[in-house]
Amino acid sequence: MQARKIINDPVFGFINIPKGLLYDIVRHPLLQRLTRIKQLGLSSVVYPGAQHTRFQHSLGSFYLMSEAIQQLTAKGNFIFDSEAEAVQAAILMHDIGHGPFSHVLEDTIVKGVSHEDISLMLMERINKEMNGQLTLAIQIFKDEYPKRFLHQLVSGQLDMDRLDYLRRDSFYTGVTEGNIGSARIIKMLDVKDDHLVVESKGIYSIENFLTARRLMYWQVYLHKTSVAYEKMLISTLLRAKELAGKGMDLFASPALKFFLYNDVNREIFYNNPDCLENYIQLDDNDIWTALKVWSTHPDKVLSTLSMGMINRNIFKVEISTDPFSEERKREIIRQISGQLDILLPEASYFVATPSIEKNMYDAVVGKDSQFGGYTDAVVGSQGCTFGFQPFTVNFGFDRVGQEVVLHVVVLFTYHVDVRLKYDSLAVFHTRSSGFLYQNVSGFVHLRFQLMFFSECF
């Protein structure tokens, strides 16, 4: 029997890690770094139980990938042992490039470089250390391997990444609406013409998956308080970077200080080895330690923002379906300036007006492979509250088998004060070959704006 390590996971139970390449990846310092980065960033400000890490998510995704490979091979889809190991390695490392608080760094101190770019750089780095053992895994990750369905398992509309984070985030936040039947979905997976498909009897599990993902976005990932907390952190880091640019000495770990005192864009990140070396030293602890020290800094803007982060004194939130007027923003900035006795440009750090979009999936037109053309269908709503206009969703399909059946599922959703009467989701179902999900078009697009500002006045 092959030697293995067993990890007890609260979501999926015992996870077996075979000794060898996969166990070496789990033990690698770059993957262990993810134990110091929370999966949901600042969402614990709303859901205190959301303390799980990206390392736990990586292990859960690995477990689901192992289950998926087992199911696909049991249905006669031949997968070499080397391919199975490679796709498991790819899913273990798919989030290895994440920094603390996810996209916050991408918006502040490391501009133009996504965590996917950094994940690939780190995979290639580990591959050199392991004498090329990850070459196949990297090909699958980059979608350069002939068996395209393997890449879909790692990064697709129904990949193991999404199946795990919905189950895991639902479990730790206590938001039961996000709980999905991942085991059922995996048992329904199959491969047809090198595409990952789902057997027709699994269509209701897929509909539940899509609905659960949508609800998790609005209840957890885009919760107004979490977004306000994130915008507050962005303002804090931008203020720290401005002060660093003026030559002011700031407390920070060596890794964080590197990015505060240097302007790093995509070109510099790829050409200066110090950027990656310092990036991989960053985790949540660097940010929280800096915030604790900055809370007593002489700069009133930096100290007020940092103290607010530490003591959960979060920006107040206003929501509007129309953009906020410049006069409204100037009025709030003037009030904050007077209350804190700071300059107007400094007071602007206490106001943020991002737009949030409700489009869970982009509407697409799929190509009909049998007829070589495009098939459009139009679904119109009956209108919705707040005077929104009826919408149109365009979608298409890839024909699999002899018959394609179109299902339109009408969903009723709401968030905060924004209510839709109808929301349309196109689902494609083939009676002979299963449910082809990769060309599913998305939900209707709705945009509204939020204003975050300090309640100090």
GUVEX-107387 format. One record per residue (C-alpha): residue in three letters; x, y, z. Coordinates in steps of 0.1 Angstrom, whole numbers, plus 5000, padded with zeros to 4 digits. Each point is the difference from the previous one (the first is absolute). Example, Ala and Ser with C-alpha at 12.3 -4.5 7.8 and 13.67 -1.06 7.14 Angstrom:
# GUVEX-107387
+------+------+------+------+
| resn |    u |    v |    w |
+------+------+------+------+
|  ALA | 5123 | 4955 | 5078 |
|  SER | 5014 | 5034 | 4993 |
+------+------+------+------+
# end
This chain:
# GUVEX-107387
+------+------+------+------+
| resn |    u |    v |    w |
+------+------+------+------+
|  MET | 5000 | 5000 | 5000 |
|  GLN | 5013 | 5035 | 4991 |
|  ALA | 5010 | 5021 | 5030 |
|  ARG | 4979 | 5030 | 5006 |
|  LYS | 4992 | 5028 | 5024 |
|  ILE | 4964 | 5004 | 5013 |
|  ILE | 4986 | 5035 | 5008 |
|  ASN | 4967 | 5004 | 5018 |
|  ASP | 4980 | 5027 | 4983 |
|  PRO | 4968 | 5013 | 5017 |
|  VAL | 4982 | 5002 | 4966 |
|  PHE | 5009 | 4968 | 4982 |
|  GLY | 5014 | 4978 | 5027 |
|  PHE | 5033 | 4981 | 4995 |
|  ILE | 5021 | 5012 | 4971 |
|  ASN | 5027 | 4976 | 4988 |
|  ILE | 5032 | 5016 | 4987 |
|  PRO | 5023 | 4974 | 4983 |
|  LYS | 5037 | 5001 | 5009 |
|  GLY | 5021 | 5013 | 4971 |
|  LEU | 4994 | 5030 | 4977 |
|  LEU | 4966 | 5010 | 5014 |
|  TYR | 5011 | 4998 | 5036 |
|  ASP | 5032 | 5020 | 4991 |
|  ILE | 4977 | 5028 | 4986 |
|  VAL | 4979 | 5000 | 5032 |
|  ARG | 5031 | 5003 | 5021 |
|  HIS | 5016 | 5027 | 4978 |
|  PRO | 5005 | 5034 | 5018 |
|  LEU | 4981 | 5018 | 4972 |
|  LEU | 4969 | 4979 | 5006 |
|  GLN | 5005 | 5002 | 5038 |
|  ARG | 4999 | 5038 | 4996 |
|  LEU | 4963 | 4996 | 4992 |
|  THR | 4994 | 4989 | 5036 |
|  ARG | 5006 | 5036 | 5009 |
|  ILE | 4975 | 5015 | 4975 |
|  LYS | 4963 | 4998 | 5007 |
|  GLN | 4978 | 4987 | 4972 |
|  LEU | 4974 | 5027 | 5004 |
|  GLY | 5022 | 5029 | 5009 |
|  LEU | 4980 | 5025 | 5020 |
|  SER | 4967 | 4982 | 4999 |
|  SER | 5004 | 4990 | 5036 |
|  VAL | 4989 | 5035 | 5009 |
|  VAL | 4965 | 4988 | 4991 |
|  TYR | 5004 | 4963 | 5005 |
|  PRO | 5023 | 4994 | 5030 |
|  GLY | 5003 | 4963 | 4991 |
|  ALA | 5017 | 5007 | 4967 |
|  GLN | 5035 | 4993 | 5013 |
|  HIS | 5009 | 4973 | 4975 |
|  THR | 5031 | 5003 | 4979 |
|  ARG | 5010 | 4997 | 4963 |
|  PHE | 5020 | 4969 | 5010 |
|  GLN | 4969 | 4983 | 5012 |
|  HIS | 4982 | 5009 | 4967 |
|  SER | 5029 | 4986 | 4980 |
|  LEU | 4998 | 4967 | 5019 |
|  GLY | 4962 | 4999 | 4995 |
|  SER | 5004 | 5007 | 4963 |
|  PHE | 5026 | 4972 | 4998 |
|  TYR | 4976 | 4976 | 5017 |
|  LEU | 4972 | 5008 | 4975 |
|  MET | 5024 | 4996 | 4971 |
|  SER | 5010 | 4966 | 5012 |
|  GLU | 4963 | 4990 | 5002 |
|  ALA | 4993 | 5014 | 4965 |
|  ILE | 5029 | 4981 | 4985 |
|  GLN | 4987 | 4968 | 5016 |
|  GLN | 4965 | 5006 | 4986 |
|  LEU | 5012 | 5008 | 4965 |
|  THR | 5022 | 4970 | 4998 |
|  ALA | 4972 | 4977 | 5013 |
|  LYS | 4979 | 5012 | 4970 |
|  GLY | 5026 | 4989 | 4975 |
|  ASN | 5019 | 5032 | 4995 |
|  PHE | 5036 | 4990 | 4998 |
|  ILE | 5023 | 5022 | 5021 |
|  PHE | 5036 | 4991 | 5005 |
|  ASP | 5014 | 4999 | 5036 |
|  SER | 5024 | 5028 | 4990 |
|  GLU | 4971 | 5021 | 4988 |
|  ALA | 4980 | 4994 | 5032 |
|  GLU | 5030 | 5010 | 5021 |
|  ALA | 5006 | 5030 | 4978 |
|  VAL | 4964 | 5013 | 5003 |
|  GLN | 5001 | 4994 | 5037 |
|  ALA | 5032 | 5020 | 5003 |
|  ALA | 4985 | 5028 | 4979 |
|  ILE | 4970 | 5004 | 5022 |
|  LEU | 5021 | 4999 | 5032 |
|  MET | 5020 | 5030 | 4986 |
|  HIS | 4972 | 5019 | 4983 |
|  ASP | 4998 | 5027 | 5027 |
|  ILE | 5037 | 5000 | 5010 |
|  GLY | 5005 | 5035 | 4987 |
|  HIS | 4974 | 5016 | 5022 |
|  GLY | 5011 | 5029 | 5022 |
|  PRO | 4985 | 5011 | 5033 |
|  PHE | 4964 | 5012 | 4997 |
|  SER | 4999 | 4988 | 4964 |
|  HIS | 4993 | 5028 | 4976 |
|  VAL | 5009 | 5028 | 5024 |
|  LEU | 5037 | 4999 | 4991 |
|  GLU | 4991 | 5000 | 4963 |
|  ASP | 4982 | 5033 | 5005 |
|  THR | 5027 | 5016 | 5021 |
|  ILE | 5037 | 4991 | 5002 |
|  VAL | 5003 | 4974 | 4972 |
|  LYS | 4982 | 5014 | 4969 |
|  GLY | 4994 | 4981 | 4968 |
|  VAL | 5010 | 4966 | 5012 |
|  SER | 4972 | 4975 | 5009 |
|  HIS | 5003 | 4971 | 5024 |
|  GLU | 4996 | 4976 | 4970 |
|  ASP | 5031 | 5015 | 4985 |
|  ILE | 5019 | 4996 | 5032 |
|  SER | 4987 | 4964 | 5005 |
|  LEU | 5015 | 4991 | 4966 |
|  MET | 5033 | 5016 | 5009 |
|  LEU | 5002 | 4981 | 5032 |
|  MET | 4990 | 4967 | 4983 |
|  GLU | 5029 | 5004 | 4976 |
|  ARG | 5023 | 5008 | 5029 |
|  ILE | 4990 | 4969 | 5019 |
|  ASN | 5003 | 4980 | 4967 |
|  LYS | 5037 | 5010 | 4998 |
|  GLU | 5005 | 4989 | 5036 |
|  MET | 4984 | 4967 | 4992 |
|  ASN | 5019 | 4994 | 4968 |
|  GLY | 4971 | 5003 | 4976 |
|  GLN | 4975 | 4978 | 5019 |
|  LEU | 4973 | 5026 | 4996 |
|  THR | 5003 | 5006 | 4963 |
|  LEU | 4969 | 4981 | 4992 |
|  ALA | 4981 | 5017 | 5028 |
|  ILE | 5009 | 5034 | 4987 |
|  GLN | 4989 | 4990 | 4965 |
|  ILE | 4966 | 4990 | 5013 |
|  PHE | 4998 | 5032 | 5021 |
|  LYS | 5008 | 5021 | 4969 |
|  ASP | 4975 | 4980 | 4979 |
|  GLU | 5028 | 4989 | 4977 |
|  TYR | 4995 | 4962 | 5004 |
|  PRO | 4980 | 4981 | 4973 |
|  LYS | 4975 | 4986 | 5025 |
|  ARG | 4981 | 5033 | 5005 |
|  PHE | 4976 | 4985 | 5025 |
|  LEU | 5028 | 4998 | 5026 |
|  HIS | 5004 | 5037 | 4999 |
|  GLN | 4962 | 5004 | 5004 |
|  LEU | 5003 | 4981 | 5033 |
|  VAL | 5026 | 5026 | 5012 |
|  SER | 4985 | 5031 | 4985 |
|  GLY | 4965 | 5000 | 4985 |
|  GLN | 4964 | 5007 | 5007 |
|  LEU | 4997 | 4969 | 5021 |
|  ASP | 5036 | 4995 | 5013 |
|  MET | 5011 | 4985 | 5032 |
|  ASP | 5010 | 5034 | 5013 |
|  ARG | 4964 | 5013 | 4999 |
|  LEU | 4986 | 4968 | 5014 |
|  ASP | 5023 | 5002 | 5030 |
|  TYR | 4997 | 5037 | 5008 |
|  LEU | 4962 | 5000 | 4999 |
|  ARG | 4998 | 4970 | 5024 |
|  ARG | 5028 | 5013 | 5022 |
|  ASP | 4990 | 5037 | 5001 |
|  SER | 4964 | 4989 | 5007 |
|  PHE | 5012 | 4978 | 5028 |
|  TYR | 5022 | 5025 | 5018 |
|  THR | 4977 | 5030 | 4995 |
|  GLY | 4968 | 4981 | 5009 |
|  VAL | 4983 | 5012 | 4969 |
|  THR | 4981 | 4968 | 4992 |
|  GLU | 4988 | 5013 | 4966 |
|  GLY | 5035 | 4995 | 4986 |
|  ASN | 5001 | 4963 | 5009 |
|  ILE | 5001 | 4979 | 4968 |
|  GLY | 4999 | 4963 | 4992 |
|  SER | 5036 | 4997 | 4989 |
|  ALA | 5000 | 4962 | 5003 |
|  ARG | 4969 | 4997 | 4978 |
|  ILE | 5014 | 5024 | 4974 |
|  ILE | 5033 | 4981 | 4998 |
|  LYS | 4982 | 4967 | 4996 |
|  MET | 4981 | 5015 | 4970 |
|  LEU | 5032 | 5011 | 4982 |
|  ASP | 5010 | 4985 | 4967 |
|  VAL | 5020 | 5008 | 4969 |
|  LYS | 4986 | 5005 | 4965 |
|  ASP | 5021 | 5011 | 4970 |
|  ASP | 5027 | 5012 | 5025 |
|  HIS | 4975 | 5022 | 5018 |
|  LEU | 4990 | 4995 | 5036 |
|  VAL | 4963 | 4994 | 5001 |
|  VAL | 4974 | 4990 | 5027 |
|  GLU | 4975 | 4972 | 4996 |
|  SER | 4965 | 5012 | 4994 |
|  LYS | 4987 | 4987 | 5033 |
|  GLY | 5024 | 5024 | 5018 |
|  ILE | 4985 | 5031 | 4985 |
|  TYR | 4982 | 5010 | 5032 |
|  SER | 5033 | 4998 | 5020 |
|  ILE | 5015 | 5023 | 4974 |
|  GLU | 4971 | 5025 | 5003 |
|  ASN | 5005 | 4999 | 5038 |
|  PHE | 5037 | 5006 | 4995 |
|  LEU | 4994 | 5031 | 4979 |
|  THR | 4974 | 5013 | 5024 |
|  ALA | 5022 | 4993 | 5030 |
|  ARG | 5030 | 5018 | 4985 |
|  ARG | 4978 | 5030 | 4992 |
|  LEU | 4987 | 5002 | 5036 |
|  MET | 5034 | 4996 | 5014 |
|  TYR | 5012 | 5030 | 4980 |
|  TRP | 4973 | 5022 | 5013 |
|  GLN | 4999 | 4988 | 5036 |
|  VAL | 5037 | 4995 | 5006 |
|  TYR | 5025 | 5010 | 4973 |
|  LEU | 4983 | 5033 | 4992 |
|  HIS | 4985 | 5007 | 5033 |
|  LYS | 4999 | 5038 | 5004 |
|  THR | 5018 | 5000 | 5034 |
|  SER | 5028 | 4978 | 4987 |
|  VAL | 5004 | 5021 | 4969 |
|  ALA | 5001 | 5032 | 5022 |
|  TYR | 5027 | 4984 | 5022 |
|  GLU | 5020 | 4991 | 4970 |
|  LYS | 4997 | 5035 | 4986 |
|  MET | 5012 | 5013 | 5033 |
|  LEU | 5031 | 4978 | 4999 |
|  ILE | 5007 | 5012 | 4964 |
|  SER | 4998 | 5036 | 5012 |
|  THR | 5024 | 4992 | 5029 |
|  LEU | 5026 | 4984 | 4978 |
|  LEU | 4998 | 5028 | 4974 |
|  ARG | 5005 | 5025 | 5027 |
|  ALA | 5030 | 4981 | 5013 |
|  LYS | 5014 | 4998 | 4965 |
|  GLU | 4996 | 5038 | 4996 |
|  LEU | 5018 | 5007 | 5032 |
|  ALA | 5027 | 4976 | 4991 |
|  GLY | 5004 | 5018 | 4966 |
|  LYS | 5006 | 5032 | 5020 |
|  GLY | 5028 | 4984 | 5018 |
|  MET | 4982 | 4995 | 5034 |
|  ASP | 5013 | 4971 | 5020 |
|  LEU | 4972 | 4974 | 5005 |
|  PHE | 5001 | 4968 | 5020 |
|  ALA | 4996 | 4969 | 4978 |
|  SER | 5014 | 4966 | 4995 |
|  PRO | 5029 | 4999 | 4975 |
|  ALA | 4977 | 4984 | 4974 |
|  LEU | 4972 | 5026 | 5004 |
|  LYS | 5025 | 5028 | 5002 |
|  PHE | 5014 | 4990 | 4966 |
|  PHE | 4967 | 5006 | 4983 |
|  LEU | 4991 | 5031 | 5020 |
|  TYR | 5033 | 5017 | 4990 |
|  ASN | 5001 | 4988 | 4964 |
|  ASP | 4976 | 5005 | 4972 |
|  VAL | 4994 | 4965 | 4986 |
|  ASN | 4981 | 4994 | 4967 |
|  ARG | 4997 | 4970 | 4978 |
|  GLU | 5032 | 5006 | 4981 |
|  ILE | 5021 | 5006 | 5031 |
|  PHE | 4985 | 4970 | 5017 |
|  TYR | 5011 | 4977 | 4972 |
|  ASN | 5034 | 5015 | 4996 |
|  ASN | 5011 | 5006 | 5035 |
|  PRO | 5005 | 4967 | 5020 |
|  ASP | 4998 | 5019 | 5033 |
|  CYS | 4962 | 5006 | 4993 |
|  LEU | 4991 | 4963 | 5001 |
|  GLU | 5024 | 4993 | 5029 |
|  ASN | 4983 | 5026 | 5021 |
|  TYR | 4966 | 4991 | 4989 |
|  ILE | 5003 | 4964 | 5012 |
|  GLN | 5009 | 5013 | 5034 |
|  LEU | 4967 | 5018 | 5003 |
|  ASP | 4970 | 4987 | 5019 |
|  ASP | 4971 | 5013 | 5021 |
|  ASN | 5023 | 5005 | 5030 |
|  ASP | 5021 | 5026 | 4982 |
|  ILE | 4969 | 5022 | 4995 |
|  TRP | 4985 | 4996 | 5034 |
|  THR | 5033 | 5007 | 5018 |
|  ALA | 5005 | 5031 | 4980 |
|  LEU | 4964 | 5012 | 5007 |
|  LYS | 5005 | 4996 | 5037 |
|  VAL | 5031 | 5021 | 5000 |
|  TRP | 4986 | 5026 | 4976 |
|  SER | 4970 | 5005 | 5023 |
|  THR | 5022 | 5023 | 5021 |
|  HIS | 5018 | 5017 | 4971 |
|  PRO | 5002 | 5038 | 5001 |
|  ASP | 4983 | 5002 | 4966 |
|  LYS | 4963 | 5005 | 5008 |
|  VAL | 4987 | 4983 | 4968 |
|  LEU | 5022 | 4969 | 5004 |
|  SER | 4993 | 4996 | 5037 |
|  THR | 4963 | 5006 | 4997 |
|  LEU | 4996 | 4974 | 4972 |
|  SER | 5023 | 4975 | 5017 |
|  MET | 4981 | 5004 | 5033 |
|  GLY | 4967 | 4995 | 4982 |
|  MET | 5014 | 4968 | 4985 |
|  ILE | 5012 | 4987 | 5034 |
|  ASN | 4968 | 5009 | 5019 |
|  ARG | 4974 | 4993 | 4973 |
|  ASN | 4990 | 5036 | 4996 |
|  ILE | 4989 | 4995 | 4964 |
|  PHE | 4990 | 5024 | 4973 |
|  LYS | 4963 | 5008 | 4999 |
|  VAL | 4983 | 4987 | 4968 |
|  GLU | 4975 | 5017 | 4977 |
|  ILE | 4986 | 4981 | 4970 |
|  SER | 4985 | 5015 | 4969 |
|  THR | 4990 | 4987 | 4966 |
|  ASP | 5012 | 5033 | 4985 |
|  PRO | 5036 | 5014 | 5002 |
|  PHE | 5006 | 5023 | 5029 |
|  SER | 5003 | 5036 | 4990 |
|  GLU | 5033 | 5018 | 5003 |
|  GLU | 4983 | 5026 | 5022 |
|  ARG | 4989 | 4973 | 5025 |
|  LYS | 5036 | 4986 | 5002 |
|  ARG | 5015 | 5035 | 5004 |
|  GLU | 4975 | 5007 | 5028 |
|  ILE | 5010 | 4969 | 5019 |
|  ILE | 5037 | 5007 | 4995 |
|  ARG | 4995 | 5036 | 5013 |
|  GLN | 4983 | 4986 | 5031 |
|  ILE | 5027 | 4975 | 5007 |
|  SER | 5027 | 5027 | 4994 |
|  GLY | 4984 | 5023 | 5026 |
|  GLN | 4994 | 4973 | 5026 |
|  LEU | 5035 | 4985 | 4998 |
|  ASP | 5017 | 5034 | 4993 |
|  ILE | 5018 | 4986 | 4969 |
|  LEU | 5004 | 5013 | 4965 |
|  LEU | 4974 | 4991 | 4973 |
|  PRO | 5023 | 4977 | 4981 |
|  GLU | 5007 | 4982 | 5032 |
|  ALA | 4963 | 4997 | 5008 |
|  SER | 4995 | 4982 | 4966 |
|  TYR | 5016 | 4969 | 5015 |
|  PHE | 4969 | 4996 | 5021 |
|  VAL | 4976 | 4999 | 4970 |
|  ALA | 4997 | 4972 | 4974 |
|  THR | 4974 | 4996 | 4973 |
|  PRO | 5005 | 4966 | 4982 |
|  SER | 4974 | 4985 | 4977 |
|  ILE | 4989 | 4964 | 5006 |
|  GLU | 4986 | 4979 | 4972 |
|  LYS | 4975 | 4972 | 5003 |
|  ASN | 5011 | 4981 | 4969 |
|  MET | 5011 | 4965 | 5013 |
|  TYR | 5007 | 4988 | 4965 |
|  ASP | 5007 | 5019 | 4968 |
|  ALA | 4974 | 4996 | 4973 |
|  VAL | 5016 | 4982 | 4971 |
|  VAL | 4991 | 4987 | 4965 |
|  GLY | 5011 | 4964 | 4996 |
|  LYS | 5008 | 4984 | 4967 |
|  ASP | 4979 | 4971 | 4987 |
|  SER | 5027 | 4976 | 4990 |
|  GLN | 4978 | 4979 | 4977 |
|  PHE | 4986 | 5028 | 4979 |
|  GLY | 5030 | 5024 | 5002 |
|  GLY | 4980 | 5030 | 5009 |
|  TYR | 4987 | 5018 | 5031 |
|  THR | 4967 | 4995 | 5016 |
|  ASP | 4984 | 5028 | 5020 |
|  ALA | 4971 | 4999 | 5023 |
|  VAL | 4985 | 5030 | 5017 |
|  VAL | 4984 | 5000 | 5035 |
|  GLY | 4983 | 5031 | 5011 |
|  SER | 4990 | 5010 | 5035 |
|  GLN | 4967 | 5016 | 5011 |
|  GLY | 5020 | 5029 | 5014 |
|  CYS | 5011 | 5005 | 5036 |
|  THR | 4997 | 5026 | 5027 |
|  PHE | 5018 | 5033 | 5001 |
|  GLY | 4991 | 5006 | 4964 |
|  PHE | 5025 | 4976 | 4984 |
|  GLN | 4995 | 4992 | 4963 |
|  PRO | 4992 | 4965 | 4987 |
|  PHE | 5031 | 4981 | 4992 |
|  THR | 5013 | 4976 | 4973 |
|  VAL | 5022 | 4970 | 5005 |
|  ASN | 5017 | 4985 | 4970 |
|  PHE | 5013 | 4964 | 5001 |
|  GLY | 5009 | 4971 | 4978 |
|  PHE | 5010 | 4963 | 5002 |
|  ASP | 5024 | 4974 | 4988 |
|  ARG | 4979 | 4971 | 4987 |
|  VAL | 5008 | 4966 | 5017 |
|  GLY | 4980 | 4970 | 4988 |
|  GLN | 4969 | 5004 | 4979 |
|  GLU | 4978 | 5022 | 5022 |
|  VAL | 5005 | 5031 | 5020 |
|  VAL | 4973 | 5011 | 5025 |
|  LEU | 5000 | 5036 | 5012 |
|  HIS | 4989 | 5006 | 5036 |
|  VAL | 4994 | 5036 | 5013 |
|  VAL | 5000 | 5001 | 5038 |
|  VAL | 4983 | 5031 | 5015 |
|  LEU | 5016 | 5010 | 5033 |
|  PHE | 4988 | 5026 | 5024 |
|  THR | 5028 | 5018 | 5018 |
|  TYR | 5006 | 5031 | 5020 |
|  HIS | 5028 | 5018 | 5018 |
|  VAL | 4997 | 5029 | 5024 |
|  ASP | 4975 | 5024 | 4984 |
|  VAL | 5004 | 4988 | 4965 |
|  ARG | 4972 | 4975 | 4989 |
|  LEU | 4996 | 4983 | 4967 |
|  LYS | 4967 | 4985 | 4989 |
|  TYR | 5016 | 4975 | 4976 |
|  ASP | 5035 | 4989 | 4994 |
|  SER | 5008 | 4976 | 4972 |
|  LEU | 5025 | 4972 | 4998 |
|  ALA | 5005 | 4979 | 4969 |
|  VAL | 5007 | 4963 | 5006 |
|  PHE | 5008 | 4976 | 4972 |
|  HIS | 4990 | 4964 | 5003 |
|  THR | 5006 | 4972 | 4976 |
|  ARG | 4979 | 4969 | 5005 |
|  SER | 5025 | 4977 | 4985 |
|  SER | 5033 | 5013 | 5012 |
|  GLY | 4995 | 5020 | 5031 |
|  PHE | 5001 | 5036 | 5011 |
|  LEU | 5026 | 5021 | 4982 |
|  TYR | 5008 | 5028 | 5024 |
|  GLN | 5030 | 5018 | 4985 |
|  ASN | 4978 | 5022 | 4977 |
|  VAL | 4974 | 5010 | 5025 |
|  SER | 4992 | 5037 | 4997 |
|  GLY | 4997 | 5021 | 5030 |
|  PHE | 4976 | 5019 | 5022 |
|  VAL | 4987 | 5034 | 4990 |
|  HIS | 5025 | 5028 | 5006 |
|  LEU | 4991 | 5024 | 5027 |
|  ARG | 5023 | 5027 | 5013 |
|  PHE | 4996 | 5023 | 5030 |
|  GLN | 5023 | 5022 | 5020 |
|  LEU | 5010 | 5000 | 5036 |
|  MET | 5014 | 5029 | 5020 |
|  PHE | 5022 | 4993 | 5030 |
|  PHE | 5010 | 5028 | 5023 |
|  SER | 5011 | 5006 | 5036 |
|  GLU | 4974 | 5005 | 5026 |
|  CYS | 5023 | 5023 | 5020 |
|  PHE | 4977 | 5029 | 4994 |
+------+------+------+------+
# end
